[in-house]
Amino acid sequence: MGSNANVARRDKIEKPRIARIISSNMNEEEKPAEESKVKLWLKRIGAAGFLFFLIKGLIWIGIAAVTYYHARK
């Protein structure tokens, strides 16, 4: 009997699961298209920035290795 009272109380406090699913889907559809374009643009810039600094770092490591190799001769 105590567990049924907890279930009933929880249902009154929380939205039923189907209502949460429907409301979350509605929120996704209401988002403006500009926000998704901005996110896509930031992802592309982030990926390009990561690759740029990765390649730049590898080049500097190569320069240091070649310099060290020629200095030991």
N, C-alpha and C positions, 0 to 999 in steps of 0.2 A: 504494500500500500504506500509506503514511503517513496519507493522509486517512481511510482506513477505520479505522485505529487510533484516530484522534481522534473519529470518530463513535461508535465502540463505547465509548470512555472517557466521552464526554459522556452517552450513554444511561445508563451506570451511575451517574453523578453526579446528573443531573437526572431528574425524573419525566417519563415520556412525556407528550406533549401531551394525550392523552385523559384521563389520570389527573389532570392539573392542572385540566381543564375540569370533570370530575366533582366533584373536591374543592371547587372554587370554588362550584359550584351547591349543594352540600350545606351549605356555610358560610352561604350566603344564606338557605336555608330554616330553618336552626337559630337565626337571630337572633330575639330576642323581638319581639312585636308592639309592645311599649311603646316600643322604640327608634325605630321608624318613626313612631309617633305623636308622640314628642318632636321628631323632626326636622321633621315637618310643622308642628308648633306653632311651632318656632323660625323656620321659613321664613315663616310668616304674620306673626309678630311683626316679623321683619326687614323684610318688605315694607311693613308698616304704619308702622314707624319711619322707613324711607326716605321714604315719601310724606309723612309728617307733617313731617319736617325740610325736605324739598324745598318744600312749600307754605309753611311758616313762613319760609323764606329768601326765597322770591319775594315774600311779603307785606312783609317788611322792606325789600327792594330797592324795592318800589313806594312804601312810606312815605318812603324816602330820596329817591326821584325826585320825588315830589309836594312834599316839603319844599324841595328844591333849586329846583324850578320856581317855587314861590310866594315864595321868598326872593329870587329874581332880579327879581321885578316891582317 
